[in-house]
């Protein structure tokens, strides 16, 4: 890291209570204009704070990522608990109709998307698709096949 680059701790120390409150309001769902009005700064100043090089922007992004990760973790934990409870229920119940309904719910809400996902395209198909987007179709054969007509890309 360059000597003139402030560390994250230094950037946090540089932020004023007003700027920290501004970040808090943005993370709570306020738009820039409303957050600026609430903390008593102009919209222009608030927009300057959100410049990627500004410490406010960097702190906002750090907190935003931390909140997103925390939410993702909570959802993951709840999902694990729900799946364990469902598994325990399926093991313990003797009624096939309830077992069927539970598995149908799991399939429709989770497994269908996983099981019906298309097979990934071959590398040859990926290259062909990309070239069709960028070049004229007659140039594709030059990249996919050698002078003897053999594929250049092997899966």
C-alpha positions in Angstrom: 0.0 0.0 0.0 1.3 3.5 -0.8 2.3 5.7 2.1 -0.1 8.4 1.0 -3.1 6.0 0.9 -5.0 6.1 4.2 -5.9 2.8 5.9 -9.5 1.9 6.6 -9.0 2.8 10.2 -7.7 6.2 9.3 -10.6 6.7 6.8 -13.1 5.8 9.5 -11.5 8.3 11.9 -11.7 11.0 9.2 -15.4 10.6 8.9 -17.4 13.1 10.9 -20.5 12.1 12.9 -22.5 13.8 10.2 -21.0 11.6 7.5 -21.5 8.5 9.6 -25.2 9.5 10.1 -25.5 10.0 6.3 -24.2 6.5 5.7 -26.6 5.1 8.3 -29.5 6.8 6.6 -28.5 5.5 3.1 -28.2 2.0 4.5 -31.7 2.4 6.1 -33.1 3.0 2.6 -33.2 6.8 2.3 -32.3 8.3 -1.0 -29.3 10.7 -1.3 -31.5 13.8 -1.3 -33.5 12.8 1.8 -30.4 11.7 3.7 -28.5 14.9 2.8 -31.5 17.0 4.0 -31.7 15.0 7.2 -28.1 15.6 8.1 -28.2 19.2 6.9 -25.9 19.2 3.9 -26.6 20.1 0.3 -27.3 17.4 -2.2 -24.2 18.4 -4.1 -22.0 17.8 -1.0 -23.7 14.5 -0.5 -23.0 13.5 -4.1 -19.4 14.5 -3.6 -19.2 12.3 -0.6 -20.3 9.4 -2.8 -17.4 9.8 -5.2 -15.6 6.4 -5.3 -12.4 8.1 -4.1 -14.0 9.6 -1.0 -13.8 8.0 2.4 -17.6 8.2 2.8 -18.2 6.2 -0.3 -15.6 3.6 0.7 -17.1 3.3 4.2 -20.6 3.1 2.8 -19.6 0.3 0.5 -17.8 -1.6 3.3 -20.9 -1.4 5.5 -23.2 -2.3 2.6 -21.2 -5.4 1.9 -21.1 -6.3 5.6 -24.9 -6.0 5.8 -25.4 -8.0 2.7 -23.1 -10.8 4.0 -24.8 -10.8 7.4 -28.2 -11.2 5.7 -26.9 -13.9 3.5 -25.6 -15.8 6.6 -28.9 -15.4 8.5 -30.8 -16.8 5.5 -28.3 -19.7 5.2 -28.7 -20.6 8.8 -32.5 -20.4 8.7 -32.5 -22.5 5.5 -30.3 -25.2 7.2 -32.7 -25.3 10.2 -35.7 -25.6 8.0 -34.2 -28.4 6.0 -33.2 -30.2 9.1 -36.7 -29.9 10.5 -38.1 -31.1 7.2 -35.7 -34.1 7.2 -36.7 -35.0 10.8 -40.3 -34.7 9.9 -39.9 -36.9 6.8 -38.1 -39.6 8.8 -40.6 -39.6 11.6 -43.9 -39.5 9.8 -45.6 -42.7 8.6 -48.2 -40.9 6.4 -47.2 -41.1 2.7 -49.5 -38.2 1.8 -47.7 -35.8 4.2 -44.3 -37.1 3.0 -45.3 -36.5 -0.6 -46.6 -33.0 0.1 -43.4 -32.1 1.9 -41.2 -33.4 -0.9 -43.3 -31.7 -3.5 -42.8 -28.4 -1.6 -39.1 -28.9 -1.5 -38.9 -29.8 -5.2 -41.0 -26.8 -6.3 -39.2 -24.3 -4.1 -35.6 -25.5 -4.4 -34.9 -28.5 -6.5 -36.8 -27.8 -9.7 -34.4 -24.9 -10.6 -31.4 -27.0 -9.9 -32.6 -30.1 -11.7 -33.9 -28.3 -14.8 -30.8 -26.1 -15.3 -29.5 -26.5 -18.8 -26.3 -28.4 -19.3 -23.3 -25.9 -19.6 -22.4 -25.3 -23.2 -19.2 -26.9 -24.6 -16.2 -24.6 -24.9 -16.6 -24.8 -28.7 -20.2 -23.5 -28.4 -19.2 -20.7 -26.1 -16.5 -19.6 -28.5 -18.9 -19.8 -31.4 -21.6 -17.8 -29.6 -19.0 -15.1 -28.6 -17.7 -14.9 -32.1 -21.2 -14.6 -33.6 -21.7 -11.6 -31.4 -18.5 -9.9 -32.4 -17.6 -11.0 -35.9 -19.4 -11.9 -39.1 -20.4 -15.6 -39.3 -18.0 -16.5 -42.0 -15.0 -15.6 -39.9 -16.1 -18.1 -37.2 -14.7 -21.2 -39.0 -11.2 -19.6 -39.0 -11.1 -19.6 -35.2 -12.9 -22.9 -34.5 -11.2 -25.2 -37.0 -7.7 -25.6 -38.3 -6.7 -25.7 -42.0 -7.6 -29.5 -42.1 -11.0 -28.9 -40.6 -10.2 -30.4 -37.2 -11.6 -28.6 -34.1 -9.1 -26.3 -32.5 -10.9 -26.6 -29.1 -11.3 -29.9 -27.4 -13.6 -30.3 -24.4 
